[in-house]
Amino acid sequence: MIEVLKGYNGTVFAYGQTGSGKTYTMMGSNIDDEANKGVIPRISEQIFDSIVEAPSNLEFTVKVSYIEIYMEKIRDLLNPTNDNLPVHEDKQRGVYVKGLLEVYVASVGEVFEVMRRGQSARIVAYTAMNAESSRSHSIFVITINQKDLTNGSNRSGRLYLVDLAGSEKVGKTGASGQTLEEAKMINKSLTALGMVINALTDGKSKHVPYRDSKLTRILQESLGGNSRTTLIINSSPSSFNEAETLSTLRFGMRAKSIKNKAKINAELSANELKALLKKSELQIVSFKDYIVALEGEVSLWRAGSAVPPERFVTFDKFSKGELQPLPAPNGAEAAAMSAATEIVRPGSTVSLASAATNGSSASVKVDLRTSSPPLDNDEKEEFLKRENELMDDLTKKESELEKERSFTKTLTDELELLKKREGEIFDENKELTATLHDLKMQLEKITFASAETEINMEALKEKNLELSAEIDALRAQLDEMEKSKKYSDEEDKEKRRAEKMAQMMAELDPTSAISEKEKAVRQSLQNLLQELPTAQLDAALESQDLDVVTRELANAKKQLEALTAQLKNMTLDNEMLTKKRAELESRLTTLELEYEDLLDKTIQEEEQRLHGDGTEHLVDLKERLEQQYSSKRDAYVAEIEQLKTGLLKKNEELAELAASKEALEAANEALTSSLNAAKREASAALGKLAALDKPESEKDKDLERIKKTMSAQLQEFDAMKKALMKDLQNRCEKVVELELSLDEIREQYNNMLRNNNIKATQKKMAFLERNLEQLTSVQKQLVEQNTTLKREIAMAERKLVTRNERIQTLEDMLEETQSKLAAQKLNFEAQLKELQRKIREQPQQPVHQAFTWGRIAKPLRGGGAGNISVVDDAIGGGIDFDDDIRPRRSDSNAAKRSSWLGFMAGKR
């Protein structure tokens, strides 16, 4: 650091493997911590302390810059938008980075702020050996200009503080992806540094490969040039890193043997320049005299004269003034000397032949090969300027070439992908073509088999049409027969009803007996009236009449009992019919279910075996069978409904008969009571007849009363007789109707038994089974013809469906990817246009906003006289940083160093 203040260039850089503590050595864990500061903060403090201690006639200006070399690209950490700066070289500045932002500083606080700003933009990443591994080489440059105010002389010194990225073994660091690419470039630049050191130390190499890396190019003056260099070796104490530690120590041993040629970078004052000019002029005069003496000696030698050794012209004798004058040559010697002079004079056209004709010695050998003249300062500066321009063009071309390479790589990847996709599509098309050919062959076979099946189905359809026509004709005949049968049945029913009614009325009509009894009663009453005046009544006759009435009443009771028994029998028959109807309904339901199950099972089996037209035939057959079954079932249901309706009517009639029976019983009881009353009255009359001794008037009264009573009873008996006859006639009609209905029900029941007989059902089922067997045989034939075709078609369909799904999936994925790429492209183009617009509008805004306080030089007087305030807080308060500048890339665990940069988050 002291040598830099004197005008020398200096370099301090740390070298070692990754994770060995290079960044900690150079920067420390916290630049604000006195105990944990690194080399760079301590050197910065020492520089300003030395400025304060310098004489007051010295004025200093300090400016700093901060760069990193990431992926062999120079990036300005104080202005990260400049990420690919070129390296130039000229006579005055030497090797420098063009376009680099240099900030004037006047205190340690400002230097620290610049360091924080640059360190926040560095790129770090996580590796297995270092959680915050530096992925680039960083160079912190401090330039100190010193001016002596007394004589106006200037001196400048430049200090390079280098934090090299560590060498890595990928097997230990576990680098992958972008981190692996960074490790490759780091190892490449460190290898170039080692090659430069080897070339400088082996003593055999005539060429030093400074231009193999941006790092060695920038540090060209520090390695064997105009600089004083200090190398810090960082090694790991772990045995795990034994090989890397030995390699690092060997590197340090080689670098230690490099010989630099440091000199003061001074700019002389006017007086010093005048003194130097005067001294140079005196040297020129003396050199001219020395040249003349040498030319005289050479002329003598060329003329063939011998010069004694004590008269040899040497610089020591010339500087001490001890030279003796040489003898003058004769004429021939002078001519030869002049000819030789002409020969060796640059630009002379005299040849060796002319020299020989002039008498010169043939033994004189002149070497006409002259070395290329050295370039003067202007030409050299022009050459360096041209070299810088070419370097700029080369940098641009390299960036363009890199873009073209990336674009070419992208196109190559796309081409490979398309070729691969084309090959896959070609293979798929080949497979699909073969499959299509197989399917065509199978389709031809299926078409042929389908044609035969269609012919068979057409024949079956014709037969079915004929059978359907026959069935329709039979149904029409059956309908006609049912209609005619219905009419004949109604006529027979009316006839039978009339006959039964006549027979029943003849059997049950009691009018003759009642009329005879009535006549006998009337005759007895008249006889009684005729014989009463004479008081001679025939008691025996009355008793006989009463016996006759009693017998008639007994006959009526017998007829009533017969009707009751007949009604009971009809009730039992009705119950039996109801039970049989329930049994028939249950049997019919069971048969229907069994028939439906059998039919469904058979049809399902047929449907599983047959396809195409065979399936259509089965469907048609199923429909016709279902129609026949439904028609028969509807007929059975209609008959059952009719039977149910008739049964309900019979139940109603039975209820009416029961009511009529009760009415007849009531009438019988009334007749019995009337007969008993007549018997009592007759007994009373007999008693009255026995009392002949009564007076005549009483007898007349009694006779009149008996007469009235008998007349009233006769009238009442007549009315009751008429009512009973009318009711009996109605009941007989109902009984006849019930008998007819019962006959019809019995006939229908017998028909149902015949229709639903088990044998008939079995015959029908056998017929259906024969039909199903025929269909099964046809189906088996079709199955045998189509089994192979169905298998091949099923396999081809599965393959085709799978391939179609795959193609559809790939097409969907391709379409989705293309849409995403198009959206990303539009988004990137919009972002690029926006960035270009911002750059055009504010190209220097980040730099101006970041270091507005560092654009003006701040002279510092030695001893503290006239210095700008070095209070850190005051200086720090006037600094405005641009928050938009960030590292280009940072991994998840290493965006910024969390050690000594942690205070920035709290400050912001």
Buried (B, 14 or more C-beta within 10 A) or exposed (E): BEBBBEBBBBBBBBBBBBBBBBBBBBBBBBBEEEEBBBBBBBBBBBBBEBBBEBEEBBBBBBBBBBBBBBBBBBBBBBBBBBBBBBBBBBEEEBBBBBEBBBBBBBBBBBBBBBBBBBBBBBBBBBBBBBBBBBBBBBBBBBBBBBBBEEEEBBBBBBBBBBBBBBBBBBEBBBBEEEBEEBBBBBBBBBEBBBBBBBBBBEEEEEEBBBEBBBBBBBBBBBBBBBBBBEBBBBBBEEEEBEEBBEBBEEBBEBBEEBEBEBEEBBBBBEEBEEEEEEEEEEEEEEEEEBEEBBEBBBBBEBBBBEBEEEBEBEEEBBEEEEBEEBEEBEEEBEBBBBBBBBBBEEEEEBEBEEBEEBEBEEEBEEEEEEEEEEEEEEEEBEEBEEBBEEBBEEBEEBEEEEEEEEEEEEEEEEEEEEEEEEEEEEEBEEEBEEBBEBBEEBBEBBEEBBEEBBEBBEEBBEEBEEEEEEBEEEEEEEEEEEEEEEEEEEEEBEEBBEEBBEEBBEEBBBEEBBEEBBEBBEEBBEBBEEBBEEBEBEEEBBEEBBEBBEEBBEEBBEBBEEBBEBBEEBBEBBEEBBEBBEEBBEBBEEBBEEBEEBBEEBBEBBBEBBBBBBBBBBBBBBEBBBEEBEEEBEEBEEBBEEBEEBBEEBEEBBEBBEEBBEBBEEBBEEBEEBBEEBBEBBBEBEEBBEEEEEEEEEBEEBBEEBBEBBEEBBEEBEEBBEEBBEBBBEBBBBBBBBBBBBEBBEEBBEEBEEBBEEEEBEEEBEEBBEEBEEBBEBBEBBBEBBEEBBEBBEEBEEBBEEBEEEEEEBEEEEEEEEEEEEEEEEEEEEEEEEEEEEEEEEEEBBBEBBBEBBEEEBBBBBBEEEBBEBEBEEBBEEBEBBEEBEBEBBBEEBBBBBBBBEEBEEEE
